[in-house]
């Protein structure tokens, strides 16, 4: 996707041909998907380094994080984790509601490669 030096999406390609708004929207959504996937992968890696068990969640959040005791193997703490790929990405209404209940963490990660 062509961008100018300020990071804004350009509406023309390198030959000066106009790019349709539909195509621009499609490419921006694809870029957001790639960026979100990269942020989730980066979070999984950092959780593995911390020694925390992470699994995908069925609904409402991205991951369920379990911290286990080394000696007994019992679960010490379970936390629901939502991974956002930028510092400005807003939470949905369901995520805001779940966050108020507690035991919920929002991780904001800016992935290096996506």
LUMLUMLUM-255189 format. One record per atom (N, C-alpha, C, O): residue number from 0; chain; atom name; x, y, z. Coordinates in Angstrom, 2 decimals. Each point is the difference from the previous one (the first is absolute). Layout:
REM LUMLUMLUM-255189
[r NUM,'A','CA',[X,Y,Z]]
...
END
This chain:
REM LUMLUMLUM-255189
[r 0,'A','N',[0.84,-1.16,0.00]]
[r 0,'A','CA',[-0.84,1.16,0.00]]
[r 0,'A','C',[0.89,1.23,0.00]]
[r 0,'A','O',[0.87,0.14,0.86]]
[r 1,'A','N',[-1.06,0.76,-1.81]]
[r 1,'A','CA',[0.84,1.20,-0.05]]
[r 1,'A','C',[-0.37,1.00,1.10]]
[r 1,'A','O',[-1.18,0.29,0.23]]
[r 2,'A','N',[2.21,0.20,0.41]]
[r 2,'A','CA',[-0.18,1.02,1.05]]
[r 2,'A','C',[0.98,1.13,-0.25]]
[r 2,'A','O',[1.07,-0.20,-0.58]]
[r 3,'A','N',[-1.44,1.41,1.02]]
[r 3,'A','CA',[0.92,1.12,-0.14]]
[r 3,'A','C',[0.97,0.02,1.18]]
[r 3,'A','O',[-0.03,-0.91,0.84]]
[r 4,'A','N',[0.88,1.93,-0.75]]
[r 4,'A','CA',[1.02,0.03,1.05]]
[r 4,'A','C',[-0.59,0.20,1.40]]
[r 4,'A','O',[0.68,-0.23,0.99]]
[r 5,'A','N',[-1.94,0.64,-0.91]]
[r 5,'A','CA',[-0.65,0.20,1.29]]
[r 5,'A','C',[-0.81,-1.22,0.44]]
[r 5,'A','O',[-0.59,0.00,1.08]]
[r 6,'A','N',[0.55,-1.05,-1.91]]
[r 6,'A','CA',[-0.72,-1.21,0.33]]
[r 6,'A','C',[-1.44,-0.01,-0.48]]
[r 6,'A','O',[-0.73,-0.95,0.28]]
[r 7,'A','N',[0.31,1.97,-0.99]]
[r 7,'A','CA',[-1.37,0.05,-0.52]]
[r 7,'A','C',[-0.11,-0.84,-1.27]]
[r 7,'A','O',[0.94,-0.09,-0.78]]
[r 8,'A','N',[-2.12,-0.52,0.59]]
[r 8,'A','CA',[-0.24,-0.81,-1.19]]
[r 8,'A','C',[-0.11,0.92,-1.22]]
[r 8,'A','O',[-0.74,0.98,0.02]]
[r 9,'A','N',[1.47,-1.33,-1.07]]
[r 9,'A','CA',[-0.05,0.78,-1.24]]
[r 9,'A','C',[-1.12,-0.53,-0.88]]
[r 9,'A','O',[-0.24,-1.21,-0.05]]
[r 10,'A','N',[-0.45,2.10,-0.64]]
[r 10,'A','CA',[-1.13,-0.39,-0.83]]
[r 10,'A','C',[0.41,-0.27,-1.45]]
[r 10,'A','O',[-0.85,-0.30,-0.84]]
[r 11,'A','N',[2.14,0.42,0.55]]
[r 11,'A','CA',[0.49,-0.32,-1.34]]
[r 11,'A','C',[1.19,-0.95,0.14]]
[r 11,'A','O',[0.70,0.01,1.01]]
[r 12,'A','N',[-0.47,-0.83,-2.05]]
[r 12,'A','CA',[1.15,-0.89,0.03]]
[r 12,'A','C',[1.22,0.74,-0.54]]
[r 12,'A','O',[-0.06,1.21,-0.25]]
[r 13,'A','N',[1.17,-1.92,0.07]]
[r 13,'A','CA',[1.24,0.68,-0.41]]
[r 13,'A','C',[-0.07,0.52,-1.43]]
[r 13,'A','O',[0.81,0.85,-0.38]]
[r 14,'A','N',[-1.76,-1.32,-0.42]]
[r 14,'A','CA',[-0.16,0.47,-1.37]]
[r 14,'A','C',[-1.04,1.11,-0.11]]
[r 14,'A','O',[-0.28,0.47,-1.10]]
[r 15,'A','N',[-0.31,-0.05,2.23]]
[r 15,'A','CA',[-0.97,1.08,-0.02]]
[r 15,'A','C',[-1.43,-0.45,-0.21]]
[r 15,'A','O',[-0.90,0.84,-0.08]]
[r 16,'A','N',[0.66,-2.15,-0.02]]
[r 16,'A','CA',[-1.37,-0.49,-0.18]]
[r 16,'A','C',[-0.74,0.04,1.34]]
[r 16,'A','O',[0.58,-0.32,1.04]]
[r 17,'A','N',[-1.83,0.70,-1.08]]
[r 17,'A','CA',[-0.83,0.10,1.20]]
[r 17,'A','C',[-0.37,-1.39,0.51]]
[r 17,'A','O',[-0.36,-0.88,-0.78]]
[r 18,'A','N',[0.44,0.70,2.10]]
[r 18,'A','CA',[-0.39,-1.25,0.64]]
[r 18,'A','C',[-1.40,0.20,0.58]]
[r 18,'A','O',[-0.26,1.02,0.63]]
[r 19,'A','N',[-0.64,-1.98,-0.85]]
[r 19,'A','CA',[-1.37,0.16,0.47]]
[r 19,'A','C',[-0.06,-0.06,1.52]]
[r 19,'A','O',[0.84,-0.62,0.65]]
[r 20,'A','N',[-1.85,1.29,-0.10]]
[r 20,'A','CA',[-0.17,0.02,1.45]]
[r 20,'A','C',[-0.25,-1.39,0.56]]
[r 20,'A','O',[0.43,-0.33,1.10]]
[r 21,'A','N',[-1.13,-0.49,-1.88]]
[r 21,'A','CA',[-0.28,-1.37,0.41]]
[r 21,'A','C',[1.30,-0.80,0.13]]
[r 21,'A','O',[0.18,-0.78,0.94]]
[r 22,'A','N',[0.72,0.97,-1.89]]
[r 22,'A','CA',[1.28,-0.70,0.02]]
[r 22,'A','C',[0.86,0.48,1.17]]
[r 22,'A','O',[0.65,-0.81,0.66]]
[r 23,'A','N',[-0.65,2.12,-0.41]]
[r 23,'A','CA',[0.75,0.55,1.12]]
[r 23,'A','C',[-0.51,-0.58,1.31]]
[r 23,'A','O',[0.78,-0.41,0.85]]
[r 24,'A','N',[-2.10,0.37,-0.69]]
[r 24,'A','CA',[-0.61,-0.55,1.22]]
[r 24,'A','C',[0.37,-1.46,0.18]]
[r 24,'A','O',[0.32,-0.44,1.11]]
[r 25,'A','N',[-0.36,-0.33,-2.21]]
[r 25,'A','CA',[0.35,-1.42,0.05]]
[r 25,'A','C',[1.44,-0.19,0.46]]
[r 25,'A','O',[0.28,-0.87,0.83]]
[r 26,'A','N',[0.63,1.69,-1.36]]
[r 26,'A','CA',[1.41,-0.12,0.36]]
[r 26,'A','C',[0.27,0.43,1.43]]
[r 26,'A','O',[0.83,-0.60,0.68]]
[r 27,'A','N',[-1.53,1.64,-0.20]]
[r 27,'A','CA',[0.17,0.45,1.38]]
[r 27,'A','C',[-0.50,-1.07,0.97]]
[r 27,'A','O',[0.65,-0.26,1.01]]
[r 28,'A','N',[-1.79,-0.37,-1.31]]
[r 28,'A','CA',[-0.51,-1.06,0.86]]
[r 28,'A','C',[0.95,-1.20,0.03]]
[r 28,'A','O',[0.21,-0.59,1.06]]
[r 29,'A','N',[0.35,0.25,-2.19]]
[r 29,'A','CA',[0.96,-1.11,-0.06]]
[r 29,'A','C',[1.25,0.33,0.83]]
[r 29,'A','O',[0.53,-0.86,0.70]]
[r 30,'A','N',[-0.07,2.10,-0.79]]
[r 30,'A','CA',[1.15,0.43,0.79]]
[r 30,'A','C',[-0.30,-0.06,1.50]]
[r 30,'A','O',[0.84,-0.42,0.79]]
[r 31,'A','N',[-2.06,0.83,-0.41]]
[r 31,'A','CA',[-0.39,-0.06,1.41]]
[r 31,'A','C',[-0.06,-1.44,0.50]]
[r 31,'A','O',[0.39,-0.28,1.13]]
[r 32,'A','N',[-0.88,-0.64,-1.98]]
[r 32,'A','CA',[-0.04,-1.41,0.38]]
[r 32,'A','C',[1.40,-0.55,0.22]]
[r 32,'A','O',[0.26,-0.71,0.98]]
[r 33,'A','N',[0.65,1.04,-1.90]]
[r 33,'A','CA',[1.39,-0.48,0.13]]
[r 33,'A','C',[0.65,0.57,1.26]]
[r 33,'A','O',[0.72,-0.71,0.70]]
[r 34,'A','N',[-0.97,1.98,-0.42]]
[r 34,'A','CA',[0.58,0.65,1.16]]
[r 34,'A','C',[-0.54,-0.63,1.30]]
[r 34,'A','O',[0.76,-0.22,0.94]]
[r 35,'A','N',[-2.06,-0.06,-0.90]]
[r 35,'A','CA',[-0.60,-0.64,1.17]]
[r 35,'A','C',[0.52,-1.40,0.23]]
[r 35,'A','O',[0.27,-0.38,1.14]]
[r 36,'A','N',[-0.12,-0.38,-2.21]]
[r 36,'A','CA',[0.53,-1.36,0.10]]
[r 36,'A','C',[1.45,0.03,0.51]]
[r 36,'A','O',[0.38,-0.83,0.82]]
[r 37,'A','N',[0.41,1.79,-1.32]]
[r 37,'A','CA',[1.39,0.13,0.44]]
[r 37,'A','C',[0.06,0.36,1.48]]
[r 37,'A','O',[0.86,-0.50,0.73]]
[r 38,'A','N',[-1.76,1.38,-0.27]]
[r 38,'A','CA',[-0.04,0.38,1.42]]
[r 38,'A','C',[-0.36,-1.20,0.87]]
[r 38,'A','O',[0.58,-0.19,1.07]]
[r 39,'A','N',[-1.54,-0.64,-1.52]]
[r 39,'A','CA',[-0.37,-1.19,0.77]]
[r 39,'A','C',[1.15,-1.00,0.06]]
[r 39,'A','O',[0.25,-0.59,1.05]]
[r 40,'A','N',[0.45,0.40,-2.15]]
[r 40,'A','CA',[1.15,-0.90,-0.01]]
[r 40,'A','C',[1.10,0.50,0.93]]
[r 40,'A','O',[0.63,-0.79,0.71]]
[r 41,'A','N',[-0.39,2.10,-0.72]]
[r 41,'A','CA',[1.01,0.59,0.87]]
[r 41,'A','C',[-0.39,-0.17,1.47]]
[r 41,'A','O',[0.86,-0.25,0.84]]
[r 42,'A','N',[-2.15,0.39,-0.54]]
[r 42,'A','CA',[-0.45,-0.20,1.38]]
[r 42,'A','C',[0.19,-1.45,0.44]]
[r 42,'A','O',[0.46,-0.25,1.12]]
[r 43,'A','N',[-0.81,-0.70,-2.00]]
[r 43,'A','CA',[0.21,-1.41,0.34]]
[r 43,'A','C',[1.46,-0.29,0.32]]
[r 43,'A','O',[0.30,-0.74,0.94]]
[r 44,'A','N',[0.59,1.32,-1.73]]
[r 44,'A','CA',[1.43,-0.21,0.21]]
[r 44,'A','C',[0.44,0.57,1.35]]
[r 44,'A','O',[0.74,-0.65,0.74]]
[r 45,'A','N',[-1.18,1.86,-0.43]]
[r 45,'A','CA',[0.40,0.61,1.27]]
[r 45,'A','C',[-0.58,-0.76,1.19]]
[r 45,'A','O',[0.64,-0.09,1.05]]
[r 46,'A','N',[-1.85,-0.44,-1.19]]
[r 46,'A','CA',[-0.60,-0.78,1.08]]
[r 46,'A','C',[0.76,-1.31,0.20]]
[r 46,'A','O',[0.18,-0.44,1.13]]
[r 47,'A','N',[0.28,-0.17,-2.21]]
[r 47,'A','CA',[0.78,-1.23,0.10]]
[r 47,'A','C',[1.32,0.26,0.73]]
[r 47,'A','O',[0.44,-0.82,0.79]]
[r 48,'A','N',[0.18,1.98,-1.05]]
[r 48,'A','CA',[1.24,0.34,0.69]]
[r 48,'A','C',[-0.23,0.24,1.49]]
[r 48,'A','O',[0.88,-0.27,0.82]]
[r 49,'A','N',[-2.06,0.76,-0.47]]
[r 49,'A','CA',[-0.32,0.23,1.42]]
[r 49,'A','C',[-0.40,-1.29,0.70]]
[r 49,'A','O',[-0.10,-0.02,1.23]]
[r 50,'A','N',[-0.12,-1.05,-1.98]]
[r 50,'A','CA',[-0.37,-1.28,0.60]]
[r 50,'A','C',[-1.49,-0.10,0.30]]
[r 50,'A','O',[-0.39,-0.69,0.94]]
[r 51,'A','N',[-0.43,1.37,-1.71]]
[r 51,'A','CA',[-1.44,0.01,0.21]]
[r 51,'A','C',[-0.65,-0.84,-1.10]]
[r 51,'A','O',[0.41,0.06,-1.16]]
[r 52,'A','N',[-1.41,-0.83,1.53]]
[r 52,'A','CA',[-0.74,-0.82,-0.96]]
[r 52,'A','C',[-1.07,0.86,-0.66]]
[r 52,'A','O',[-0.78,0.67,0.68]]
[r 53,'A','N',[0.74,-0.68,-2.02]]
[r 53,'A','CA',[-0.93,0.85,-0.75]]
[r 53,'A','C',[-0.79,-0.86,-0.97]]
[r 53,'A','O',[0.57,-0.85,-0.68]]
[r 54,'A','N',[-1.88,1.07,0.62]]
[r 54,'A','CA',[-0.83,-0.69,-0.99]]
[r 54,'A','C',[-1.02,0.97,-0.58]]
[r 54,'A','O',[-0.38,0.97,0.65]]
[r 55,'A','N',[-0.05,-1.24,-1.88]]
[r 55,'A','CA',[-1.00,0.84,-0.64]]
[r 55,'A','C',[-1.32,-0.11,0.75]]
[r 55,'A','O',[-0.34,-1.04,0.55]]
[r 56,'A','N',[-0.38,2.15,-0.54]]
[r 56,'A','CA',[-1.27,0.04,0.69]]
[r 56,'A','C',[-1.14,-0.15,-1.00]]
[r 56,'A','O',[0.10,0.45,-1.14]]
[r 57,'A','N',[-1.20,-1.09,1.56]]
[r 57,'A','CA',[-1.11,-0.18,-0.94]]
[r 57,'A','C',[-0.75,1.29,-0.33]]
[r 57,'A','O',[-0.47,0.14,-1.13]]
[r 58,'A','N',[0.33,0.80,2.08]]
[r 58,'A','CA',[-0.73,1.23,-0.31]]
[r 58,'A','C',[0.31,1.11,0.99]]
[r 58,'A','O',[0.39,-0.27,1.14]]
[r 59,'A','N',[-0.55,1.50,-1.57]]
[r 59,'A','CA',[0.10,1.15,0.89]]
[r 59,'A','C',[1.39,0.55,0.23]]
[r 59,'A','O',[0.14,1.16,0.40]]
[r 60,'A','N',[0.88,-1.94,-0.64]]
[r 60,'A','CA',[1.38,0.44,0.18]]
[r 60,'A','C',[0.90,-0.91,-0.81]]
[r 60,'A','O',[-0.45,-1.01,-0.54]]
[r 61,'A','N',[1.73,1.36,0.44]]
[r 61,'A','CA',[0.90,-0.76,-0.87]]
[r 61,'A','C',[0.55,-1.26,0.67]]
[r 61,'A','O',[-0.02,-1.08,-0.59]]
[r 62,'A','N',[0.51,1.22,1.82]]
[r 62,'A','CA',[0.69,-1.11,0.65]]
[r 62,'A','C',[-0.45,-0.19,1.44]]
[r 62,'A','O',[-0.52,0.92,0.64]]
[r 63,'A','N',[0.73,-2.13,-0.14]]
[r 63,'A','CA',[-0.12,-0.30,1.42]]
[r 63,'A','C',[1.41,-0.36,0.47]]
[r 63,'A','O',[0.64,-0.90,-0.54]]
[r 64,'A','N',[-0.18,1.62,1.55]]
[r 64,'A','CA',[1.36,-0.16,0.49]]
[r 64,'A','C',[-0.06,-0.68,1.37]]
[r 64,'A','O',[-0.69,0.47,0.90]]
[r 65,'A','N',[1.41,-1.58,-0.75]]
[r 65,'A','CA',[0.02,-0.72,1.27]]
[r 65,'A','C',[1.41,-0.03,0.56]]
[r 65,'A','O',[0.96,-0.37,-0.68]]
[r 66,'A','N',[-0.84,0.78,1.93]]
[r 66,'A','CA',[1.28,-0.04,0.69]]
[r 66,'A','C',[-0.04,-1.17,0.98]]
[r 66,'A','O',[-0.87,-0.06,0.86]]
[r 67,'A','N',[1.81,-0.87,-1.01]]
[r 67,'A','CA',[0.01,-1.21,0.83]]
[r 67,'A','C',[1.13,0.04,1.02]]
[r 67,'A','O',[1.04,0.62,-0.22]]
[r 68,'A','N',[-1.27,-1.31,1.35]]
[r 68,'A','CA',[1.03,-0.17,1.02]]
[r 68,'A','C',[1.00,-1.03,-0.52]]
[r 68,'A','O',[-0.39,-1.05,-0.52]]
[r 69,'A','N',[1.69,1.33,0.67]]
[r 69,'A','CA',[1.02,-0.90,-0.53]]
[r 69,'A','C',[0.03,-1.36,0.71]]
[r 69,'A','O',[0.25,-1.02,-0.63]]
[r 70,'A','N',[-0.50,1.02,1.93]]
[r 70,'A','CA',[0.13,-1.24,0.77]]
[r 70,'A','C',[-1.25,-0.88,-0.09]]
[r 70,'A','O',[0.11,-1.21,-0.17]]
[r 71,'A','N',[-1.28,1.81,0.30]]
[r 71,'A','CA',[-1.22,-0.80,0.05]]
[r 71,'A','C',[-0.69,-0.12,-1.36]]
[r 71,'A','O',[-0.75,-0.95,-0.22]]
[r 72,'A','N',[0.96,1.89,-0.67]]
[r 72,'A','CA',[-0.65,-0.02,-1.30]]
[r 72,'A','C',[-1.41,0.57,0.03]]
[r 72,'A','O',[-0.69,0.02,-1.02]]
[r 73,'A','N',[0.25,0.46,2.19]]
[r 73,'A','CA',[-1.33,0.59,0.10]]
[r 73,'A','C',[-0.01,1.41,-0.58]]
[r 73,'A','O',[1.01,0.70,0.01]]
[r 74,'A','N',[-2.16,-0.31,-0.53]]
[r 74,'A','CA',[-0.15,1.34,-0.59]]
[r 74,'A','C',[-0.07,1.02,1.12]]
[r 74,'A','O',[-0.87,-0.08,0.87]]
[r 75,'A','N',[1.80,1.05,-0.89]]
[r 75,'A','CA',[-0.01,1.07,1.00]]
[r 75,'A','C',[-0.93,1.14,-0.40]]
[r 75,'A','O',[-0.74,0.55,0.82]]
[r 76,'A','N',[0.80,-0.20,-2.12]]
[r 76,'A','CA',[-0.79,1.14,-0.46]]
[r 76,'A','C',[-0.41,-0.21,-1.45]]
[r 76,'A','O',[0.79,-0.45,-0.83]]
[r 77,'A','N',[-2.04,0.78,0.53]]
[r 77,'A','CA',[-0.52,-0.04,-1.37]]
[r 77,'A','C',[-0.44,1.41,-0.38]]
[r 77,'A','O',[-0.74,0.65,0.73]]
[r 78,'A','N',[1.21,-0.20,-1.88]]
[r 78,'A','CA',[-0.31,1.35,-0.46]]
[r 78,'A','C',[-0.44,-0.05,-1.46]]
[r 78,'A','O',[0.57,-0.73,-0.80]]
[r 79,'A','N',[-1.58,1.52,0.48]]
[r 79,'A','CA',[-0.43,0.16,-1.39]]
[r 79,'A','C',[0.79,1.15,-0.60]]
[r 79,'A','O',[0.14,1.05,0.63]]
[r 80,'A','N',[0.39,-1.25,-1.83]]
[r 80,'A','CA',[0.88,1.00,-0.60]]
[r 80,'A','C',[-0.53,0.40,-1.39]]
[r 80,'A','O',[-0.34,-0.85,-0.82]]
[r 81,'A','N',[0.29,2.15,0.60]]
[r 81,'A','CA',[-0.35,0.56,-1.31]]
[r 81,'A','C',[1.25,0.67,-0.55]]
[r 81,'A','O',[0.60,0.83,0.69]]
[r 82,'A','N',[-0.19,-1.16,-1.90]]
[r 82,'A','CA',[1.20,0.56,-0.62]]
[r 82,'A','C',[-0.44,1.02,-1.04]]
[r 82,'A','O',[-0.76,-0.32,-0.91]]
[r 83,'A','N',[1.26,1.54,1.05]]
[r 83,'A','CA',[-0.26,1.07,-0.97]]
[r 83,'A','C',[1.31,0.34,-0.69]]
[r 83,'A','O',[1.06,0.00,0.62]]
[r 84,'A','N',[-1.15,0.30,-1.93]]
[r 84,'A','CA',[1.21,0.19,-0.79]]
[r 84,'A','C',[0.47,1.45,-0.08]]
[r 84,'A','O',[0.91,0.30,-0.77]]
[r 85,'A','N',[-1.50,0.59,1.51]]
[r 85,'A','CA',[0.50,1.37,0.06]]
[r 85,'A','C',[-0.48,0.64,1.30]]
[r 85,'A','O',[-0.87,-0.52,0.68]]
[r 86,'A','N',[1.46,1.65,-0.36]]
[r 86,'A','CA',[-0.36,0.68,1.24]]
[r 86,'A','C',[-1.33,0.74,-0.12]]
[r 86,'A','O',[-0.56,0.42,1.02]]
[r 87,'A','N',[0.05,-0.25,-2.23]]
[r 87,'A','CA',[-1.24,0.76,-0.19]]
[r 87,'A','C',[-1.20,-0.88,-0.36]]
[r 87,'A','O',[-1.10,0.51,-0.17]]
[r 88,'A','N',[1.31,-1.83,0.06]]
[r 88,'A','CA',[-1.10,-0.89,-0.38]]
[r 88,'A','C',[-1.05,-0.02,1.12]]
[r 88,'A','O',[0.34,-0.31,1.15]]
[r 89,'A','N',[-1.59,0.62,-1.47]]
[r 89,'A','CA',[-1.04,0.05,1.04]]
[r 89,'A','C',[-0.51,-1.39,0.38]]
[r 89,'A','O',[0.09,-0.94,-0.78]]
[r 90,'A','N',[-0.61,0.84,2.00]]
[r 90,'A','CA',[-0.65,-1.23,0.45]]
[r 90,'A','C',[-1.45,0.00,-0.45]]
[r 90,'A','O',[-0.63,1.05,-0.08]]
[r 91,'A','N',[0.11,-2.23,-0.23]]
[r 91,'A','CA',[-1.42,-0.10,-0.36]]
[r 91,'A','C',[-0.84,0.10,1.28]]
[r 91,'A','O',[0.54,-0.01,1.11]]
[r 92,'A','N',[-1.84,0.11,-1.27]]
[r 92,'A','CA',[-0.89,0.11,1.16]]
[r 92,'A','C',[0.08,-1.25,0.87]]
[r 92,'A','O',[0.03,0.11,1.23]]
[r 93,'A','N',[0.02,-1.30,-1.84]]
[r 93,'A','CA',[0.12,-1.23,0.76]]
[r 93,'A','C',[1.32,-0.04,0.77]]
[r 93,'A','O',[0.02,-0.46,1.14]]
[r 94,'A','N',[1.06,0.93,-1.75]]
[r 94,'A','CA',[1.30,0.01,0.67]]
[r 94,'A','C',[0.01,0.97,1.17]]
[r 94,'A','O',[0.59,-0.29,1.04]]
[r 95,'A','N',[-1.23,1.44,-1.20]]
[r 95,'A','CA',[-0.09,0.96,1.11]]
[r 95,'A','C',[-0.78,-0.59,1.16]]
[r 95,'A','O',[0.38,0.16,1.16]]
[r 96,'A','N',[-1.48,-0.85,-1.47]]
[r 96,'A','CA',[-0.84,-0.61,1.02]]
[r 96,'A','C',[0.77,-1.10,0.75]]
[r 96,'A','O',[-0.08,-0.11,1.22]]
[r 97,'A','N',[0.81,-0.70,-1.97]]
[r 97,'A','CA',[0.76,-1.09,0.60]]
[r 97,'A','C',[1.14,0.54,0.86]]
[r 97,'A','O',[0.31,-0.57,1.04]]
[r 98,'A','N',[0.30,1.67,-1.47]]
[r 98,'A','CA',[1.10,0.59,0.75]]
[r 98,'A','C',[-0.46,0.51,1.36]]
[r 98,'A','O',[0.74,-0.08,0.98]]
[r 99,'A','N',[-1.98,0.59,-0.91]]
[r 99,'A','CA',[-0.53,0.49,1.27]]
[r 99,'A','C',[-0.18,-1.11,1.02]]
[r 99,'A','O',[0.12,0.23,1.21]]
[r 100,'A','N',[-0.41,-1.45,-1.68]]
[r 100,'A','CA',[-0.21,-1.13,0.91]]
[r 100,'A','C',[1.29,-0.43,0.69]]
[r 100,'A','O',[-0.05,-0.63,1.05]]
[r 101,'A','N',[1.19,0.95,-1.64]]
[r 101,'A','CA',[1.28,-0.36,0.60]]
[r 101,'A','C',[0.57,-1.25,-0.64]]
[r 101,'A','O',[-0.64,-0.62,-0.85]]
[r 102,'A','N',[1.85,0.24,1.27]]
[r 102,'A','CA',[0.69,-1.18,-0.51]]
[r 102,'A','C',[0.17,0.07,-1.52]]
[r 102,'A','O',[-0.10,-1.01,-0.69]]
[r 103,'A','N',[0.35,2.22,0.19]]
[r 103,'A','CA',[0.07,0.26,-1.43]]
[r 103,'A','C',[1.14,0.98,-0.25]]
[r 103,'A','O',[0.12,1.00,0.70]]
[r 104,'A','N',[0.71,-1.29,-1.68]]
[r 104,'A','CA',[1.16,0.83,-0.27]]
[r 104,'A','C',[0.05,0.34,-1.49]]
[r 104,'A','O',[-0.25,-0.85,-0.85]]
[r 105,'A','N',[0.56,2.11,0.55]]
[r 105,'A','CA',[0.14,0.43,-1.38]]
[r 105,'A','C',[1.49,0.25,-0.25]]
[r 105,'A','O',[0.61,0.85,0.65]]
[r 106,'A','N',[-0.04,-1.61,-1.59]]
[r 106,'A','CA',[1.40,0.16,-0.38]]
[r 106,'A','C',[0.05,0.78,-1.30]]
[r 106,'A','O',[-0.61,-0.40,-0.99]]
[r 107,'A','N',[1.32,1.51,0.99]]
[r 107,'A','CA',[0.14,0.81,-1.22]]
[r 107,'A','C',[1.42,-0.17,-0.52]]
[r 107,'A','O',[0.96,0.38,0.66]]
[r 108,'A','N',[-0.86,-0.96,-1.85]]
[r 108,'A','CA',[1.29,-0.34,-0.59]]
[r 108,'A','C',[0.10,0.63,-1.38]]
[r 108,'A','O',[-0.92,-0.11,-0.81]]
[r 109,'A','N',[2.05,0.75,0.55]]
[r 109,'A','CA',[0.27,0.49,-1.34]]
[r 109,'A','C',[0.97,-0.96,-0.64]]
[r 109,'A','O',[1.20,0.03,0.30]]
[r 110,'A','N',[-1.69,-0.91,-1.19]]
[r 110,'A','CA',[0.88,-1.02,-0.58]]
[r 110,'A','C',[1.05,0.63,-0.92]]
[r 110,'A','O',[-0.27,0.96,-0.72]]
[r 111,'A','N',[1.47,-1.53,0.77]]
[r 111,'A','CA',[1.08,0.52,-0.82]]
[r 111,'A','C',[-0.15,-0.41,-1.46]]
[r 111,'A','O',[0.20,0.81,-0.91]]
[r 112,'A','N',[-0.56,-2.07,0.69]]
[r 112,'A','CA',[-0.11,-0.52,-1.37]]
[r 112,'A','C',[-1.40,-0.52,-0.22]]
[r 112,'A','O',[-0.49,-0.80,0.79]]
[r 113,'A','N',[-0.15,1.23,-1.85]]
[r 113,'A','CA',[-1.32,-0.51,-0.35]]
[r 113,'A','C',[-0.21,0.02,-1.48]]
[r 113,'A','O',[-1.06,-0.40,-0.48]]
END
